[in-house]
Amino acid sequence: FKTAWKVHVKVLHTLKQYNSVSGETLEIILSDECILLQVGTWRNIQNFPLIPSNIMYRSTDNSYKMALVNNTTITRSNHVNEDMFLNL
């Protein structure tokens, strides 16, 4: 299973959620292409697995979600654009 993904994202919304299995989690809604992720910022995220999405409140019908793990790196993006979505 591939875990060496790298994406360029914009943070659209964050929410904290509690579940009985893993306790409190930080859910982050990202736009396609804990730290200090702020809504409206662009970031590069690297080295993460995609896992089944089983959260109670989902913003999409996607079956998978990105998990931030020990070797996941989040760095600032040089991309400057105030639009909500990436337009190449």
Protein Blocks (a to p, Z undefined) as FASTA:
>chain_A
ZZkbccddddfbdcddddfklopaddddddddddfddehiacddehiaddddfbfbdcbf
bfbdcdddfklccdddfbdcfbfbdcZZ
